[in-house]
Amino acid sequence: MPTSRQPLRPAVFLDRDGTIIEDRGHLRDPSEAVFFPDAFAALRSLAERFALFIVTNQPGIAEGAITPADVETVNRAVVGRLAEEGVTIEAVYFCPHRRADGCRCIKPNPHFLLAAGREHDIDLGRSFVVGDHPHDVELAERAGATGIYVLTGHGQKHRAELPPGQLVAEGIAQAARIALSLDAERSPRP
């Protein structure tokens, strides 16, 4: 008997460090993960319309500063804390390589977004990438999504590197409002 495929859903792909938690370098312990004050409310609002994912580069693994187990432990803690606040993260993807390694999974390569699209029935054309580095914006473009650059984390430092016309938000709360507004414009609800 044929099965009907689920309709594709829009998603928001969130950078971790500098976007939803403070960027404090290579995190080894969950106690080092400090959420921005507006992260929980912002992500709850996004979760009403979008599937949520975390996509993060963790080159500290390749550099020997942290281990894959460290990253997994911190990611589990971040996802668990978000769950306590009513926010479900569908999956966390992390690249353990340095940029010089030339891997296919480091942002801005769209490897993880394409995988999420296949594995979770995501409509990348209706999706957003939110992050504090120009490679997050480029990731969105390469995947056919919309990038929203936040000025938290490394955002202020790299702002001049952005392409003209790039969507820029003060932080995760404003980024959530932008994504929700653009989604409403693109697909009006009755």
C-alpha contacts under 8 A as a table, 3 or more apart, distances in Angstrom:
res1	aa1	res2	aa2	distance
6	Q	121	D	7.03
7	P	121	D	7.13
8	L	121	D	4.90
8	L	122	I	5.03
8	L	123	D	5.12
9	R	50	F	7.04
9	R	51	A	7.08
9	R	121	D	6.26
9	R	122	I	4.76
9	R	123	D	5.35
9	R	126	R	7.93
10	P	49	R	7.60
10	P	50	F	5.38
10	P	51	A	6.45
10	P	122	I	5.64
10	P	123	D	5.11
10	P	124	L	6.58
10	P	125	G	7.80
10	P	126	R	5.12
10	P	127	S	4.80
11	A	50	F	4.60
11	A	51	A	4.43
11	A	52	L	5.65
11	A	53	F	7.40
11	A	122	I	6.47
11	A	123	D	7.34
11	A	124	L	7.28
11	A	126	R	7.35
11	A	127	S	4.71
11	A	128	F	6.37
12	V	46	L	7.75
12	V	50	F	6.20
12	V	51	A	6.33
12	V	52	L	5.10
12	V	53	F	6.33
12	V	127	S	5.70
12	V	128	F	4.72
12	V	129	V	5.70
12	V	130	V	7.17
13	F	52	L	6.11
13	F	53	F	4.80
13	F	54	I	5.58
13	F	55	V	6.28
13	F	113	L	7.89
13	F	127	S	7.78
13	F	128	F	6.16
13	F	129	V	4.65
13	F	130	V	6.26
14	L	19	T	7.20
14	L	20	I	7.60
14	L	52	L	7.40
14	L	53	F	6.01
14	L	54	I	4.68
14	L	55	V	5.94
14	L	56	T	7.99
14	L	129	V	5.96
14	L	130	V	5.03
14	L	131	G	6.27
15	D	18	G	7.49
15	D	19	T	5.74
15	D	20	I	7.22
15	D	54	I	5.75
15	D	55	V	5.31
15	D	56	T	5.40
15	D	129	V	7.77
15	D	130	V	6.20
15	D	131	G	4.93
15	D	132	D	7.45
15	D	136	D	7.54
16	R	19	T	5.54
16	R	20	I	5.51
16	R	21	I	6.16
16	R	54	I	6.28
16	R	55	V	6.93
16	R	56	T	5.87
16	R	131	G	7.87
17	D	20	I	6.46
17	D	21	I	5.25
17	D	22	E	5.70
17	D	23	D	4.56
17	D	24	R	7.55
17	D	56	T	7.68
17	D	153	G	7.06
18	G	21	I	5.64
18	G	22	E	4.86
18	G	23	D	4.49
18	G	131	G	7.51
18	G	132	D	6.08
18	G	152	T	5.70
18	G	153	G	3.62
18	G	154	H	6.52
18	G	155	G	7.91
19	T	22	E	7.07
19	T	23	D	7.99
19	T	36	F	7.92
19	T	130	V	7.38
19	T	131	G	5.63
19	T	132	D	6.04
19	T	150	V	6.88
19	T	152	T	6.36
19	T	153	G	6.46
19	T	171	G	7.19
19	T	172	I	6.40
20	I	35	F	5.90
20	I	36	F	5.91
20	I	39	A	5.67
20	I	172	I	6.70
21	I	33	A	6.19
21	I	34	V	5.27
21	I	35	F	4.07
21	I	36	F	5.41
21	I	39	A	7.87
22	E	33	A	7.01
22	E	34	V	5.62
22	E	35	F	6.17
22	E	36	F	6.40
22	E	153	G	6.44
23	D	153	G	5.60
23	D	154	H	7.97
24	R	27	L	6.98
24	R	32	E	7.45
24	R	33	A	7.97
26	H	58	Q	7.71
26	H	60	G	6.11
26	H	65	A	6.98
26	H	66	I	6.59
27	L	30	P	7.54
27	L	32	E	6.23
27	L	33	A	7.32
27	L	66	I	7.41
27	L	70	D	7.23
27	L	71	V	7.14
27	L	74	V	7.09
28	R	32	E	7.45
28	R	66	I	6.38
28	R	67	T	7.99
28	R	70	D	4.89
28	R	71	V	6.79
28	R	73	T	7.88
28	R	74	V	6.90
29	D	32	E	5.67
29	D	33	A	7.64
29	D	70	D	6.78
29	D	73	T	7.20
29	D	74	V	6.07
30	P	33	A	5.45
30	P	73	T	6.81
30	P	74	V	4.74
30	P	77	A	5.81
30	P	78	V	7.51
31	S	34	V	7.52
33	A	74	V	7.25
33	A	78	V	7.21
35	F	39	A	6.49
36	F	39	A	5.33
37	P	40	F	7.38
38	D	41	A	5.82
38	D	42	A	6.11
38	D	172	I	7.01
38	D	173	A	5.96
39	A	42	A	5.15
39	A	43	L	5.98
39	A	172	I	6.15
39	A	173	A	6.70
40	F	43	L	5.30
40	F	44	R	6.11
40	F	82	L	6.90
40	F	85	E	6.39
40	F	87	V	7.48
41	A	44	R	5.10
41	A	45	S	6.28
41	A	173	A	7.65
42	A	45	S	5.26
42	A	46	L	6.38
42	A	172	I	6.44
42	A	173	A	4.88
42	A	176	A	5.77
42	A	177	R	7.99
43	L	46	L	4.95
43	L	47	A	6.01
43	L	87	V	6.47
43	L	176	A	7.25
44	R	47	A	5.07
44	R	48	E	6.73
44	R	85	E	7.91
44	R	86	G	6.59
44	R	87	V	5.53
45	S	48	E	5.57
45	S	49	R	7.73
45	S	176	A	7.24
46	L	49	R	5.79
46	L	50	F	5.77
46	L	52	L	7.82
46	L	176	A	6.12
46	L	179	A	7.91
46	L	180	L	6.94
47	A	50	F	5.06
47	A	51	A	6.20
47	A	52	L	6.61
47	A	87	V	6.64
47	A	88	T	7.36
49	R	180	L	7.76
51	A	89	I	7.42
51	A	90	E	6.66
52	L	88	T	6.93
52	L	89	I	5.07
52	L	90	E	5.81
52	L	91	A	7.72
53	F	89	I	5.39
53	F	90	E	5.55
53	F	91	A	5.29
53	F	92	V	5.86
53	F	93	Y	7.82
54	I	89	I	7.26
54	I	91	A	6.62
54	I	92	V	4.70
54	I	93	Y	6.16
55	V	92	V	6.00
55	V	93	Y	4.82
55	V	94	F	5.76
55	V	112	F	7.38
56	T	92	V	7.98
56	T	93	Y	6.41
56	T	94	F	4.79
56	T	95	C	6.49
56	T	107	K	7.78
57	N	94	F	5.54
57	N	95	C	4.79
57	N	96	P	6.58
57	N	97	H	7.59
57	N	106	I	6.15
57	N	107	K	6.67
58	Q	61	I	6.22
58	Q	71	V	7.73
58	Q	94	F	6.42
58	Q	95	C	5.65
58	Q	96	P	5.01
58	Q	97	H	6.86
59	P	62	A	5.38
59	P	63	E	6.32
59	P	95	C	7.15
59	P	96	P	5.20
59	P	97	H	4.89
59	P	98	R	4.78
59	P	99	R	7.69
60	G	63	E	4.83
60	G	64	G	6.01
60	G	65	A	4.99
60	G	66	I	5.50
60	G	67	T	7.80
60	G	96	P	7.24
60	G	97	H	7.90
60	G	98	R	7.85
61	I	64	G	5.18
61	I	65	A	6.04
61	I	66	I	4.99
61	I	67	T	5.24
61	I	68	P	6.30
61	I	96	P	5.36
61	I	97	H	6.88
62	A	65	A	7.80
62	A	96	P	6.00
62	A	97	H	5.24
62	A	98	R	6.08
63	E	66	I	7.75
63	E	98	R	7.43
64	G	67	T	6.95
66	I	70	D	6.13
66	I	71	V	7.38
67	T	70	D	5.08
67	T	71	V	6.58
68	P	71	V	5.15
68	P	72	E	6.14
68	P	96	P	7.42
69	A	72	E	4.98
69	A	73	T	6.02
70	D	73	T	5.17
70	D	74	V	6.26
71	V	74	V	5.22
71	V	75	N	5.98
72	E	75	N	5.03
72	E	76	R	6.02
73	T	76	R	5.21
73	T	77	A	6.26
74	V	77	A	5.06
74	V	78	V	6.14
75	N	78	V	5.05
75	N	79	V	6.11
75	N	92	V	7.32
76	R	79	V	5.16
76	R	80	G	5.89
77	A	80	G	4.96
77	A	81	R	6.00
78	V	81	R	5.22
78	V	82	L	6.18
79	V	82	L	5.10
79	V	83	A	6.13
79	V	88	T	7.49
79	V	89	I	6.32
80	G	83	A	4.99
80	G	84	E	6.32
81	R	84	E	5.08
81	R	85	E	6.54
82	L	85	E	5.01
82	L	86	G	6.43
82	L	87	V	5.05
82	L	88	T	6.82
82	L	89	I	7.76
83	A	86	G	4.97
83	A	87	V	4.81
83	A	88	T	5.52
83	A	89	I	7.74
84	E	87	V	7.30
89	I	92	V	7.35
93	Y	112	F	6.55
95	C	105	C	5.76
95	C	106	I	5.41
95	C	107	K	7.95
96	P	106	I	8.00
97	H	101	D	6.29
97	H	103	C	6.96
97	H	106	I	6.90
98	R	101	D	5.39
98	R	102	G	7.80
98	R	106	I	7.91
99	R	102	G	6.07
99	R	103	C	7.57
99	R	106	I	6.90
103	C	106	I	6.23
104	R	109	N	6.12
104	R	111	H	6.32
105	C	109	N	5.92
105	C	110	P	7.18
105	C	111	H	5.24
105	C	112	F	6.49
106	I	109	N	5.71
106	I	111	H	7.94
107	K	110	P	6.83
107	K	135	H	6.03
107	K	136	D	6.76
107	K	139	L	6.09
108	P	135	H	4.92
108	P	136	D	6.19
108	P	137	V	7.88
108	P	138	E	5.62
108	P	139	L	4.09
108	P	140	A	7.88
108	P	142	R	7.47
109	N	112	F	7.99
109	N	139	L	6.06
109	N	142	R	7.20
110	P	113	L	5.31
110	P	114	L	6.05
110	P	139	L	5.81
110	P	140	A	7.81
110	P	142	R	6.17
110	P	143	A	5.49
111	H	114	L	5.34
111	H	115	A	6.24
112	F	115	A	4.95
112	F	116	A	6.08
113	L	116	A	5.00
113	L	117	G	6.06
113	L	124	L	7.70
113	L	143	A	6.74
114	L	117	G	4.97
114	L	118	R	6.39
114	L	143	A	7.09
115	A	118	R	5.23
115	A	119	E	5.95
116	A	119	E	5.06
116	A	120	H	5.41
116	A	121	D	7.37
116	A	122	I	6.62
117	G	120	H	5.64
117	G	121	D	5.28
117	G	122	I	4.24
117	G	123	D	6.48
117	G	124	L	6.60
118	R	121	D	5.63
118	R	122	I	6.95
119	E	122	I	7.97
122	I	127	S	7.89
123	D	126	R	5.61
123	D	127	S	6.43
124	L	127	S	4.83
124	L	128	F	7.74
124	L	143	A	6.68
124	L	144	G	6.04
124	L	145	A	5.31
125	G	143	A	7.93
125	G	144	G	5.28
125	G	145	A	4.93
125	G	146	T	7.64
126	R	145	A	6.41
126	R	146	T	7.70
126	R	183	D	7.35
127	S	145	A	5.12
127	S	146	T	6.34
128	F	140	A	6.80
128	F	145	A	5.40
128	F	146	T	4.66
128	F	147	G	5.62
128	F	148	I	7.08
128	F	179	A	7.01
129	V	136	D	6.53
129	V	137	V	6.94
129	V	139	L	7.49
129	V	140	A	5.50
129	V	145	A	6.93
129	V	146	T	6.21
129	V	147	G	4.77
129	V	148	I	6.13
130	V	136	D	6.77
130	V	137	V	7.63
130	V	147	G	6.01
130	V	148	I	4.85
130	V	149	Y	5.91
130	V	150	V	6.96
130	V	172	I	7.93
130	V	175	A	7.16
131	G	134	P	7.96
131	G	136	D	5.33
131	G	137	V	7.29
131	G	147	G	7.94
131	G	148	I	6.69
131	G	149	Y	5.34
131	G	150	V	5.74
132	D	136	D	7.03
132	D	149	Y	5.60
132	D	150	V	4.90
132	D	151	L	6.13
132	D	152	T	6.30
132	D	153	G	5.98
132	D	154	H	5.59
132	D	155	G	4.48
133	H	136	D	5.54
133	H	137	V	7.25
133	H	149	Y	7.11
133	H	154	H	6.33
133	H	155	G	5.94
133	H	158	H	6.63
134	P	137	V	5.21
134	P	138	E	6.34
134	P	149	Y	7.48
134	P	158	H	6.93
134	P	159	R	7.75
134	P	161	E	6.75
134	P	162	L	6.06
135	H	138	E	4.87
135	H	139	L	5.89
136	D	139	L	4.97
136	D	140	A	6.40
136	D	147	G	6.94
136	D	149	Y	7.47
137	V	140	A	5.21
137	V	141	E	6.48
137	V	146	T	7.72
137	V	147	G	4.66
137	V	148	I	6.65
137	V	149	Y	6.53
138	E	141	E	5.03
138	E	142	R	6.15
138	E	147	G	7.55
139	L	142	R	5.17
139	L	143	A	6.20
139	L	147	G	7.77
140	A	143	A	5.24
140	A	144	G	6.10
140	A	145	A	4.66
140	A	146	T	5.38
140	A	147	G	5.03
141	E	144	G	5.18
141	E	145	A	5.81
141	E	146	T	6.54
141	E	147	G	6.98
142	R	145	A	7.61
147	G	166	Q	7.57
147	G	167	L	6.82
148	I	166	Q	7.34
148	I	167	L	5.08
148	I	168	V	5.73
148	I	169	A	6.86
148	I	175	A	6.35
149	Y	155	G	7.22
149	Y	166	Q	7.48
149	Y	167	L	6.16
149	Y	168	V	4.72
149	Y	169	A	6.05
149	Y	175	A	7.77
150	V	153	G	7.99
150	V	155	G	5.71
150	V	168	V	5.85
150	V	169	A	4.81
150	V	170	E	5.62
150	V	171	G	5.03
150	V	172	I	6.77
150	V	175	A	7.01
151	L	154	H	6.97
151	L	155	G	3.84
151	L	156	Q	5.04
151	L	159	R	7.57
151	L	168	V	7.35
151	L	169	A	6.35
151	L	170	E	5.11
151	L	171	G	5.93
152	T	155	G	5.17
152	T	156	Q	6.84
152	T	170	E	6.83
152	T	171	G	5.70
153	G	156	Q	7.59
154	H	157	K	5.36
154	H	158	H	6.45
155	G	158	H	5.54
155	G	159	R	5.88
156	Q	159	R	5.29
157	K	160	A	7.79
158	H	161	E	5.51
158	H	162	L	7.41
159	R	162	L	5.68
162	L	166	Q	6.64
163	P	166	Q	5.93
168	V	175	A	7.68
169	A	172	I	7.34
169	A	174	Q	5.43
169	A	175	A	5.26
170	E	173	A	7.94
170	E	174	Q	6.18
170	E	175	A	7.52
171	G	174	Q	5.66
171	G	175	A	6.20
172	I	175	A	4.91
172	I	176	A	6.05
173	A	176	A	5.18
173	A	177	R	6.45
174	Q	177	R	5.03
174	Q	178	I	6.23
175	A	178	I	5.10
175	A	179	A	6.21
176	A	179	A	5.16
176	A	180	L	6.09
177	R	180	L	5.20
177	R	181	S	6.02
178	I	181	S	5.14
178	I	182	L	6.09
179	A	182	L	5.22
179	A	183	D	5.98
180	L	183	D	5.07
180	L	184	A	6.13
181	S	184	A	5.15
181	S	185	E	6.34
182	L	185	E	5.05
182	L	186	R	6.13
183	D	186	R	5.08
183	D	187	S	6.04
183	D	188	P	7.83
184	A	187	S	5.34
184	A	188	P	5.06
184	A	189	R	7.02
185	E	188	P	5.79
